[in-house]
Amino acid sequence: MPQITGKDKKIISLRQKDFTGKGIGESSPAEALSHVFLRGSISIEAALTMPLFLLAAAIILSLFLMMQVQYTVGNALDCAVSDTALLKRPSEKTIENLTKAAFYKELVQQNVSLSFIQGGAAGFSWRGTKADQISIDVRIAYQIKFPIRFFGKTAMKVSQGRRMHRWTGFQQGERTGTEGEWVFITPTQSVYHENRNCTHLKLSIKSVAAASFKKNHRYAPCGHCTKSQKMGRMVYVTEEGECYHYKIDCSGLKRTVYMINKSQIEGKGPCSRCGGN
């Protein structure tokens, strides 16, 4: 190994120094400092800290994915209950079955990752769900799997519920003396709808990976949730919409529908799909 020779011809070699203090006092501070840094010490520290950093990043990412699954499941439950609450003719048991069917249909339309759900589609428990002539009370319980074992646990128990008053007024198809008397409108649209299940009223939200979305899309940015915000891993769009969204709970992805008498409509034309001639 190369040796360092000072003015006093004293030979100083790292091989001649040890960590018991022998010889270090005779060296300069710079020479003594060189004993602190062992060859490969930085590599050892990186090898120890990198797995911890990757583990922390994986846990944080997993928590965000679990929150997204929980929110999307809740949104599917909202849509299912709001649809069946408009039906007043079916019996209580039929309403329960229709709510469950609508819920699973919404899960498929919203591309919910069932791989995070313990047991998949069969992992939802409907214990406590009931319906009567006045309201629908839905209770679901399920477990969201941890991608990695977290403090010895492999899944997190989640329970969600919705209660909605059933529609007891005029039902489309009933005769009230004036055919086509009731229509459906929203606060933002300039048309009215004769069918509550019109695709312009019923949104189908899809999540798209941001990497593939940037390459080719026909949507404009949402004026509410994309202002001064960076695009995340996922964006949300609808088949009938014209904007993309950064947040799945953006108000632009919601529909507030009113049922009013057709004679009260002012300045709104018929929908080209359900009300056009």
C-alpha positions in Angstrom: 0.0 0.0 0.0 1.3 3.5 -0.8 3.0 5.2 2.2 2.8 8.9 3.2 6.1 10.5 4.1 6.1 13.7 6.1 8.8 16.3 6.3 10.4 14.6 9.3 10.7 11.5 7.1 8.3 9.7 9.5 6.6 6.9 7.7 2.9 6.9 8.3 0.9 3.9 7.0 -2.7 2.9 7.6 -1.5 -0.6 8.1 0.6 0.6 11.0 -2.4 2.1 12.8 -4.9 0.2 14.8 -8.0 1.2 16.7 -6.6 0.7 20.2 -5.2 4.2 20.1 -1.7 3.1 19.5 0.0 5.5 17.1 -3.0 7.7 16.6 -1.9 10.3 19.0 1.3 10.8 17.0 -0.7 11.5 13.8 -2.3 14.7 12.7 -6.1 15.2 13.1 -6.6 14.4 9.4 -4.7 11.2 9.8 -6.7 10.3 12.9 -10.0 11.0 11.1 -9.1 8.6 8.4 -9.3 5.8 10.9 -13.0 6.5 11.5 -14.1 5.6 8.0 -13.6 2.0 7.3 -13.5 0.8 3.7 -17.1 -0.2 2.7 -18.8 1.3 5.7 -21.2 3.4 3.5 -22.1 0.3 1.5 -23.0 -1.5 4.7 -25.2 1.4 5.9 -26.9 1.5 2.6 -27.5 -2.2 2.7 -29.1 -1.9 6.1 -31.3 1.2 5.5 -32.5 0.5 1.9 -34.7 -2.5 2.9 -36.2 -0.4 5.7 -36.9 2.4 3.3 -38.5 0.1 0.7 -40.6 -1.5 3.5 -41.9 1.9 4.7 -42.7 2.9 1.1 -44.6 -0.4 0.4 -46.6 0.1 3.6 -47.6 3.7 2.7 -48.6 2.7 -0.8 -50.6 -0.3 0.5 -52.5 2.0 2.8 -53.4 4.3 -0.1 -54.6 1.4 -2.2 -56.7 0.0 0.7 -58.3 3.4 1.2 -59.1 3.5 -2.5 -60.7 0.1 -2.4 -62.8 1.1 0.7 -64.0 4.3 -0.9 -64.9 2.6 -4.2 -66.8 -0.1 -2.5 -68.7 2.6 -0.5 -69.5 4.4 -3.8 -70.8 1.2 -5.4 -73.0 0.7 -2.3 -74.4 4.3 -2.6 -75.3 3.7 -6.3 -76.9 0.4 -5.6 -79.1 1.7 -2.8 -80.1 4.9 -4.6 -81.3 2.8 -7.6 -83.4 0.3 -5.7 -84.8 3.0 -3.4 -86.7 4.3 -6.4 -88.7 1.1 -6.7 -91.8 1.0 -4.6 -93.6 -2.0 -6.1 -91.3 -4.9 -5.2 -91.6 -6.7 -1.9 -89.0 -6.3 0.9 -87.1 -9.5 0.1 -87.0 -8.6 -3.6 -85.6 -5.2 -2.8 -82.8 -6.8 -0.7 -81.9 -9.1 -3.6 -82.1 -6.3 -6.2 -79.8 -4.1 -4.0 -77.2 -6.9 -3.7 -77.3 -7.5 -7.5 -77.0 -3.7 -8.2 -74.0 -3.6 -5.8 -72.1 -6.3 -7.5 -72.9 -4.8 -10.9 -71.5 -1.5 -9.7 -68.3 -3.2 -8.5 -67.7 -4.5 -12.0 -68.5 -1.2 -13.7 -66.2 0.7 -11.4 -63.3 -1.8 -11.8 -63.0 -2.5 -8.1 -59.9 -4.7 -7.5 -61.5 -7.7 -5.8 -58.0 -9.2 -5.2 -57.7 -6.9 -2.2 -61.0 -8.3 -0.7 -60.7 -11.5 1.4 -62.6 -14.1 -0.5 -63.2 -11.9 -3.6 -66.9 -11.2 -4.5 -68.0 -13.9 -2.0 -66.2 -12.1 0.8 -69.0 -9.6 1.5 -71.3 -10.3 4.5 -74.8 -8.8 4.3 -75.8 -9.6 7.9 -78.1 -6.9 9.2 -79.4 -5.8 5.8 -83.2 -5.3 5.7 -85.9 -3.4 3.8 -89.4 -2.4 4.5 -92.0 -0.2 2.9 -90.4 2.9 4.2 -86.6 2.5 4.0 -83.7 0.3 2.9 -81.1 -0.4 5.6 -78.0 -2.0 4.1 -75.0 -3.4 6.1 -72.0 -5.0 4.6 -68.8 -6.4 6.2 -65.6 -7.5 4.5 -61.9 -7.8 5.0 -59.2 -5.9 3.0 -56.1 -7.9 2.7 -52.7 -6.4 3.5 -50.2 -6.8 0.6 -47.6 -7.6 3.2 -48.0 -8.8 6.8 -48.5 -5.8 9.1 -47.7 -6.3 12.8 -48.7 -10.0 12.4 -52.0 -9.2 10.7 -52.9 -10.1 7.1 -56.3 -8.3 6.7 -58.3 -5.3 8.1 -62.0 -5.7 8.9 -64.2 -3.1 7.4 -68.0 -2.5 7.8 -70.1 0.0 5.9 -73.7 0.8 5.9 -76.3 2.9 4.1 -79.9 3.8 4.9 -82.2 5.4 2.4 -85.9 6.3 2.3 -87.8 4.4 -0.4 -89.7 6.3 -3.0 -93.4 6.4 -2.2 -94.6 9.0 -4.7 -95.3 8.7 -8.4 -93.6 5.8 -10.2 -92.8 5.9 -13.8 -95.3 3.9 -15.8 -98.2 4.6 -13.5 -101.2 6.4 -14.9 -102.1 9.7 -13.3 -104.5 11.1 -15.9 -101.7 12.9 -17.8 -99.3 10.6 -19.7 -95.6 11.6 -19.6 -96.2 14.1 -16.8 -93.0 13.5 -14.8 -89.5 13.9 -16.0 -86.0 13.9 -14.5 -83.5 16.8 -14.5 -80.1 17.7 -13.0 -78.9 21.1 -11.9 -76.1 21.3 -14.5 -77.7 19.7 -17.7 -79.7 21.6 -20.2 -82.0 18.7 -21.0 -84.7 16.7 -19.3 -85.0 12.9 -19.2 -88.0 10.7 -19.4 -86.2 7.6 -18.1 -84.4 7.6 -14.7 -82.0 4.9 -16.0 -80.8 7.0 -18.9 -77.1 6.7 -19.4 -76.7 10.4 -19.2 -77.9 10.3 -15.7 -76.3 7.1 -14.5 -72.5 7.5 -14.5 -70.1 4.6 -14.9 -66.8 5.6 -13.3 -63.6 4.0 -14.6 -60.1 4.2 -13.1 -57.3 4.5 -15.7 -53.6 4.3 -15.0 -52.0 7.7 -15.5 -49.1 6.3 -17.5 -51.3 4.9 -20.2 -53.8 7.8 -20.0 -51.2 10.4 -20.9 -50.5 8.7 -24.3 -53.9 9.0 -25.8 -57.1 10.5 -24.4 -60.0 12.7 -25.5 -60.8 14.2 -22.1 -60.3 17.7 -20.8 -59.1 18.4 -17.3 -61.8 18.8 -14.6 -62.2 22.4 -13.4 -62.6 21.3 -9.8 -60.1 18.6 -8.8 -57.2 19.2 -11.2 -56.5 22.8 -10.5 -52.9 23.3 -9.2 -52.7 19.5 -8.6 -50.3 16.9 -9.8 -51.5 13.8 -11.6 -51.3 10.8 -9.4 -51.1 7.1 -10.3 -54.7 6.9 -11.4 -57.2 9.2 -13.1 -61.0 8.8 -13.2 -63.3 9.2 -16.2 -66.8 8.3 -17.4 -67.9 7.0 -20.7 -70.3 9.8 -21.2 -68.2 12.5 -19.6 -65.8 15.0 -21.2 -63.4 15.6 -18.4 -60.8 13.5 -16.4 -60.6 13.7 -12.7 -57.8 13.3 -10.1 -60.1 12.4 -7.2 -62.8 9.8 -7.3 -64.9 11.9 -4.9 -64.9 14.9 -7.1 -68.3 16.6 -7.4 -68.0 16.3 -11.2 -68.5 12.6 -10.8 -71.7 12.9 -8.9 -75.3 13.3 -10.2 -78.1 15.0 -8.3 -81.3 14.1 -10.0 -84.7 15.8 -9.4 -88.1 14.5 -10.5 -90.4 17.3 -11.4 -93.6 17.9 -13.3 -93.0 18.3 -17.0 -95.1 21.5 -17.1 -92.5 23.1 -14.7 -89.6 22.8 -17.2 -88.3 26.0 -18.6 -85.5 26.3 -21.1 -84.7 22.6 -21.2 -85.1 20.4 -24.2 -85.6 16.6 -24.4 -82.6 14.3 -24.0 -81.5 12.9 -27.3 -81.5 9.3 -25.9 -84.5 8.9 -23.7 -86.6 11.9 -24.5 -86.0 12.6 -28.2 -88.5 11.7 -30.9 
